[in-house]
Amino acid sequence: MRMLIKTFHPKWKLLKLPPNFIQLCSTNINSPSIKDKNDEDFKDWKEKLHSTMAIYENFITEYEEKSLLNEVEPYLKRMRYEYAHWDNMIHGYRETEFPKWNEENSKIITKIRKKAFPPDMPQLGLVHVLDLAEDGWIKPHVDSSRFCGEIIATISLLSESIMRLTCVGHEKEYWDDFFIPRRSLYIMKGVARHKYNHEILSKQESIYQGKPINKLRRISIICRSEPE
């Protein structure tokens, strides 16, 4: 394993991401030309995709966003942005994992978990914090089911962005773009989680419904269910 999660607080341990924590599964995406319309596997594909990729705008307030930033920024600032991810999936990032939050932010994390996960679903205790630079992007991938369960829930801080989902093995035919607003929560599960690659487009590519999106530095607060 070539990458270590760096931490700088006395209550923390040095944390290491497991190998293949995120599995690279796709390549460049082109415009759609939907085929196989009679194929049962792809019947109502867009409806199935949107029903398993939920986006909740303004899930947190400006005050809650600032509170989260105040806690994560001191640790992120001590790291440098990386431009050579160990599996070449992320360009321009720094990351860590939080095992514990202050009292105020613990309430926000609990709010995320209650919204995203059924009460009886085991969840990973560590919260993944991913800081993507303004000139950074994330390539198409499916998070490995070996290290991540059925549901992924993410709060987006500081910037809006465009997430593109492309069907694994049918990337050119079946895909759609999702606008991810600042301070929103998205919950990915089912078809969107397992059958589609997801990526965050670069600043230059961030166009939604013909309108350029001002992608800036973006911090993701990510909660995941435990793998089965």
N, C-alpha and C positions, 0 to 999 in steps of 0.2 A: 504494500500500500504506500503510495507516494505522497499522499496529501494528509496533513494533520490539521485538525480543528484547533485553532489557537485560542487560548483563553487567558485572561489576565486578572482574574479576581480570586482572592484567597479562598473563597468558598467553592471554587470550581476545581475540577480535575481536567487534565489535558485529555481532550476527547478526540477520537479518531473515527472518521467515516468508514464504514465497511466497504470493501471492494465491490464494484458494480452496484453501488447504492442507487445510482441512476443509470438506466440502461439506454444507450444510444440505439435508436431503432429506425431512423429515417434519414432521408437526404433532402436535396433541394425540392421546393414545391413549385409547380407551374399552375397555369389557369385550369379550371375544371372543364371537363367535357364528359358529362356523366354517361356511363355505359352500363350495360347489364341491368336495365331498368326492371326487367322481369325476374331478376335474381332475388329470391326470397330473403337472402341474407341482407340485401341492401334496400328492401322495400321500406319506405318511410324512413330512410336513413337519417335525414336531417331532423325529423321530429324526435327520433330516438336519441340522437346526439344532444339536442337542446334540452331534452327532459332529464339528462344525466350530467349537465353542465350548468349549474345554477349560479347566478350572479346577483348579489344583494348590494345595491348602491347605498352609500352612506351608512354602512353597517356600524362604523365607529364615528365619533365626533372629532372635530378638530382638536379639542382638548385631549381626547384619548389618544389620538395620533401623536400629539406632542409628548404625552406621557410615555408612550412606548419608545419614541425616539430618544428621549432623555435617558432611558435606561440602556439602550443598545449602542448609542453613539460612542460612549467612552471606550468601548471594547473594539468596535469596528475601526475607529480612527487609528488604533495602534497596528492595524494590519495594512498591507498594501494590496492594491487591486491586482489580481492575477489574470494573465492573458494566455495561459497555457494550461487549461484544465487537464487533469490526469487522463480523461477519456476524450478530450477535445470537444466537449459538449457545451461549455460555457466560455464566453469571451468577455473579459472585463468584470470580474466579480471578487468579492470577499465574503466569507461566511463563517458562522459559528453555530453553536447549539446552546440554548439556555436550559439548564436543569431547574432553575428557580427564578421567580420574578418577585419584585417588590409587591407589597399588599395591593396597591392600586392597580397595577398591571395584571396581577393574578386574577382580578375580577374580569378584566377584558379577555384574558385567555380562557377563563371559564365560560364566558359568554359565547366565544367562538365554538368551544367544544360542545356546549349544550345545543347550539344551532346545527352543528354539522353531524354529530354522532348520536346514534341511538344509545339509550342509557346503559344497555348491557354490552356495548361494543368495547373491547379492550383498546386502549390508545397508547401510543408511544409517549413516554413521559417527557422526553427531550423535545423542545420546540426548535425547529430549524429556522435560522435567520440568514437570509441571502440578500446581500447588498450588490445590486447590479448597477454598474457605472452608466453614465449617460450615453457613452459610446459602446456599451455592452449589449449582448444579446444571448439568448439561449437557443440552442439548436433543437430540432425535433427529437423527441425521446418519449419512451414510456417508462415510468418509474418501476424498477424491478419489484415484482411481487415477493421476492425473497426477503426484502427489507422494508416493504411498505404495504399496508393492507388495502382494504376496499375503498377507503375514503381519504381524500386529500382536501384540506381546508386552508385557504390562504387569504391573509389580509395584505393589501397593497398600500404601502406608505409612500408619500412624496410625489408620486407621478402616476399618470394614467399610462396605459400601454395596450398593445394589441397582442392577444394570444391566438395563434392559429392551430387548429386541430385537423389532423389529416389521418385518414383511415390507414392503418398498417397494411402494407401490401397493395394498397389502392390509392396512393397519395395524390396522384394527379386527377383522379376521378371524383373522390369524395372528400371534401374538405370545407371548412368554414372558418371565418374570422370572428373573434369575440372581442368586444371593447371592454377593457377592465379599468373602471374608473378608480381614481385615487380614493382611498378610505373604504373601498368596497371589500366584500368577502365573496370569494368564489368557492364553490364546493363541487368537486369532481368525483364521480363514482360510476359504477356500472360500465356502460358502453364507452363513455368518454374516458374513463380511467384506464380500461384495459384494451380497448380496440383502436384507440386513436393516439397518435403521437401528439404531444403539445409542445409549443415553442413560444418564446417571446421575441417578437420581431425587432430588428435594429431600428434606430432612430430614422434612418433613411427609408426604411421599408414600412414604417408605421403610418399607414393610410387606411382609414376606415370609411366605407361608403363614399369614397372619392374625396374625403377630407383628411388632410395631414394631421397627425396626432403629435402633440409636443411631448415626446417621451424624454423624460429627464432621468436623473438618478432615481432608482426604485429599490425600496427595501421590502422584502416579503417576509411575513411572519407565518410560518407553515406548521400546521398540526396534522398528524397522520394517525390512522388507526394501525394497530399492530398487524403484522402479516399472520395469515392463518397457519 
